[in-house]
Amino acid sequence: MAEINLADAKAHLSELVDRVEAGDSIDITRRGKPVARLTAAAKPRRRIDAAQLQALSATMPPDVSPASNLVRSMRDGDRY
């Protein structure tokens, strides 16, 4: 996380906004003490189209192996 003083933040606001948009978080300080933080705004979540999801899952072949095999392989793969 970057820090910038208030005077520099005023002078370079558009550059700071570009950095925040790219994923940075920036603390703004006044006399060396943090007073504000610039972070990206939360993007609205898109709704899931249930019909499209059902159509996609209908085209997938069913998995005939037991779920315990999947869990075991995931567990063993992440262990070491």
Order of alpha helices (4+ residues) and beta strands (2+ residues): beta-alpha-alpha-beta-beta-alpha-alpha
